[in-house]
Amino acid sequence: MPFKDLLVVVDHGQSCPARIDLAARLAGAFDAHLTGLYVNPPYFQPVVLAEFPLELRDVQAQAVREAAERAKALFAAGIERAALGITTEWREGDGEVGEVACLHARYADLAVVGQTDPDDIPLGGASDLPEQLLLGAGRPVLVVPYAGRFATIGERVLLAWNASREATRAVNDALPLLQRARRVIVLSVNPERRGHGAIPGADIAVHLARHGVRSEVSSITTDDVRVDDMLLSQAADSGADLIVMGGYGHSRLGELVLGGATRHILRQITVPVFMSH
């Protein structure tokens, strides 16, 4: 089923225009509706704000309104640049960015969000927003790097395959993109015999072929390089403009947290990454 409803999280970071451009192109490619979301973060808790003089509260409220209007104008400018005739919608929310974004993402087929720039957490963003969306939204997430602009997306796809539940979910969720790709490489790094069959990646390649996706199968065994680093290296060597992979989490003291390898990937990406959990 093609994507018909996309969500892009808008903030005031320097990389946001490139993210909006990419989301608009995706919406155009699938004839999809695109929703822009901006979240007004809680500068102060209401109980604290109540202690401020009325004049200061008015100043803060005005600053919040102006920030939201600038974000709306940023989204509108991106849609105008795209000039694709897509249908759009603008939403604003109040509260913790991750919680609000997760709620709105549940009503979309795909959420587009920016990679966290450790040196610039923008207004309307959060330091762990990709992680929160991945683990909390119940929808696939497309993470766009904070550096660079991306003329193409999904023409050359590197699919990370390890026969896990998360990788299986990512393959299924990414099918609309995989079916449009010119080249798909199914890559298994350090594959274990159990669950992979005689040729690692071959079984999922057959499944993809039944959905009209032609793919190449590759496997690599290495003891010297981390699996996540090898994946990033292979993406660069193959000229991939998209990585598709499962996003891995585990339980710690009753809270679901992101796995180390997935966190490392999100910090190091130089091309967009499509993830499902």
C-alpha positions in Angstrom: 0.0 0.0 0.0 1.6 3.4 -1.0 2.1 6.2 1.4 -0.9 8.5 1.4 -0.4 10.5 4.6 3.0 11.9 5.6 4.0 14.0 8.6 7.1 16.2 8.8 8.2 17.6 12.2 9.2 21.3 11.7 11.6 23.1 14.0 13.9 26.1 13.8 17.1 24.2 13.1 19.3 25.1 10.1 18.6 21.7 8.5 14.8 22.0 8.6 14.4 23.5 5.1 16.1 20.4 3.6 13.9 18.1 5.6 10.8 19.9 4.4 12.0 19.7 0.8 12.6 16.0 1.1 9.2 15.4 2.7 7.5 17.4 0.0 9.2 15.4 -2.8 8.1 12.2 -1.1 4.6 13.4 -0.9 4.7 14.4 -4.6 6.1 11.0 -5.6 3.2 9.2 -3.8 0.5 11.7 -4.4 0.3 11.9 -0.6 -1.0 14.5 1.8 1.7 16.2 3.8 1.2 17.5 7.3 3.6 19.9 8.9 3.8 19.8 12.7 5.4 22.3 15.1 5.4 21.9 18.8 5.6 24.8 21.2 7.8 23.4 24.0 6.9 24.2 27.7 9.3 26.9 28.6 8.0 27.0 32.2 5.6 24.8 34.0 2.2 26.5 34.6 2.7 26.6 38.4 6.1 28.4 37.9 4.7 30.7 35.2 1.9 31.8 37.5 4.5 33.4 39.8 5.7 35.6 36.9 4.4 39.2 36.6 1.6 39.5 34.0 3.8 41.6 31.7 6.5 38.8 31.5 3.8 36.2 30.9 2.5 38.3 28.0 6.0 38.6 26.6 6.5 34.9 26.7 3.1 34.2 25.1 4.0 36.6 22.3 7.4 34.9 21.8 5.7 31.5 21.5 3.2 32.8 19.0 5.9 34.4 16.9 8.0 31.2 16.9 5.0 29.2 15.7 4.3 31.7 12.9 7.9 31.5 11.7 7.7 27.7 11.7 4.5 27.9 9.7 6.1 30.3 7.2 9.1 27.9 6.9 6.8 25.0 6.0 4.8 27.1 3.5 8.0 28.3 1.8 9.1 24.7 1.4 5.8 23.7 -0.2 6.0 26.6 -2.5 9.6 25.7 -3.5 8.5 22.1 -4.3 5.7 23.4 -6.6 4.2 19.9 -6.8 0.6 20.7 -6.2 0.4 18.4 -3.1 -2.3 18.8 -0.4 -1.0 20.1 2.9 -2.0 20.8 6.4 -0.5 22.7 9.3 -0.7 21.7 12.9 0.6 23.2 16.1 0.8 21.5 19.5 1.9 22.4 23.0 3.9 20.2 25.4 6.8 17.9 25.3 8.0 17.7 21.7 8.4 13.9 21.7 5.1 13.1 23.2 3.1 15.5 20.9 5.0 14.3 17.8 4.3 10.6 18.7 0.6 11.3 19.0 0.4 13.1 15.6 2.6 10.5 13.9 0.1 7.8 14.7 -2.3 9.3 12.2 0.3 9.2 9.4 1.9 6.5 7.2 5.4 7.8 7.8 7.0 10.4 10.1 9.8 12.5 8.7 12.1 13.9 11.4 15.6 15.4 11.6 18.7 13.8 12.9 19.8 15.3 16.3 22.6 17.8 15.9 24.4 17.5 19.2 25.7 21.1 18.8 22.3 22.6 18.0 19.1 21.5 19.6 16.7 23.9 17.9 13.5 25.5 19.2 10.7 23.0 18.5 13.1 20.1 18.6 14.4 17.6 21.2 17.7 15.9 21.8 16.2 12.4 21.4 13.2 13.1 19.1 14.1 10.4 16.5 14.4 7.8 19.2 11.1 8.8 20.9 9.3 8.6 17.6 10.8 5.3 16.7 9.9 3.7 20.0 6.7 5.5 20.7 4.8 6.3 17.6 4.0 2.8 16.2 4.9 4.1 12.7 8.0 4.0 10.5 10.3 7.0 10.8 12.5 8.6 8.2 15.4 10.3 9.8 17.0 13.0 7.7 20.7 14.0 8.5 21.3 17.5 9.8 24.1 18.0 7.3 23.7 18.1 3.5 20.9 18.3 1.0 19.5 15.2 -0.7 18.6 15.4 -4.4 17.3 11.9 -4.5 15.9 9.5 -2.0 15.1 5.8 -2.4 16.7 5.4 -5.9 19.6 3.3 -4.4 18.6 1.5 -1.2 20.7 -0.4 1.2 18.5 -2.8 3.2 20.1 -4.1 6.4 18.8 -7.6 6.9 19.4 -9.9 10.0 16.1 -11.9 10.0 14.9 -10.1 13.1 11.4 -9.0 13.9 12.4 -5.3 13.6 14.1 -5.8 10.2 11.0 -7.7 9.0 8.8 -4.8 10.0 11.1 -2.3 8.3 11.0 -4.3 5.0 7.2 -4.4 5.1 6.8 -0.7 6.0 9.3 0.4 3.3 7.8 -1.6 0.5 6.3 1.5 -1.3 9.9 2.9 -1.5 11.5 -0.4 -2.4 9.1 -0.9 -5.2 10.2 2.4 -6.7 13.9 1.9 -6.3 16.3 1.5 -9.2 18.6 -0.6 -7.0 18.1 -2.5 -3.8 21.0 -4.2 -2.0 20.1 -6.7 0.8 23.0 -6.7 3.1 23.6 -9.2 6.0 26.6 -8.4 8.3 28.0 -11.3 10.3 24.9 -13.4 9.6 24.1 -16.4 11.9 23.1 -19.6 10.2 19.9 -19.8 12.3 17.1 -18.0 10.7 19.0 -17.0 7.5 18.7 -20.2 5.4 21.5 -21.5 3.2 22.2 -18.1 1.7 21.8 -15.1 4.0 19.3 -12.6 2.5 18.1 -14.9 -0.2 14.7 -15.7 1.3 13.8 -12.1 1.9 15.0 -11.3 -1.6 12.5 -13.9 -3.0 9.8 -12.3 -0.9 10.6 -8.9 -2.2 10.6 -10.2 -5.8 7.0 -11.4 -5.3 6.2 -7.7 -4.6 8.0 -6.5 -7.7 11.3 -5.6 -6.0 14.5 -6.7 -7.7 17.3 -6.9 -5.3 21.0 -8.0 -5.0 22.0 -10.1 -2.0 25.3 -9.6 -0.2 26.8 -10.7 3.1 29.9 -9.7 4.9 31.7 -11.3 7.8 34.1 -9.1 9.9 35.6 -9.3 13.3 37.4 -6.0 13.1 34.6 -3.5 12.4 31.4 -3.0 14.3 28.3 -4.1 12.5 26.8 -0.6 12.5 30.0 1.0 11.2 30.2 -1.7 8.4 26.6 -0.9 7.4 27.4 2.8 7.1 30.6 2.0 5.2 28.7 -0.2 2.7 26.1 2.5 2.2 28.8 5.0 1.3 30.6 2.5 -1.0 27.4 1.6 -2.9 26.2 5.2 -3.3 23.0 4.5 -1.4 20.7 7.4 -0.9 18.6 5.5 1.7 19.2 2.9 4.4 16.3 0.7 5.5 16.7 -1.1 8.8 15.0 -2.2 11.9 15.3 0.1 15.0 16.2 -2.0 18.0 15.1 -1.4 21.6 15.2 -3.3 24.8 13.6 -3.0 28.2 15.5 -1.4 31.1 13.8 -1.1 34.5 10.4 -1.3 32.7 11.2 1.4 30.2 11.9 0.7 26.5 15.2 2.3 25.4 17.1 2.3 22.1 19.8 -0.3 21.5 23.4 0.9 21.3 23.9 0.0 17.6 20.7 1.8 16.5 21.7 4.9 18.6 25.2 4.8 17.0 23.6 4.7 13.5 21.4 7.6 14.2 24.4 9.7 15.4 26.6 8.9 12.4 24.2 8.8 9.3 25.1 10.8 6.2 22.1 9.7 4.2 18.4 9.4 5.2 17.5 6.3 7.2 14.1 4.6 7.2 13.5 2.7 10.5 10.8 0.6 12.0 10.6 -0.9 15.4 
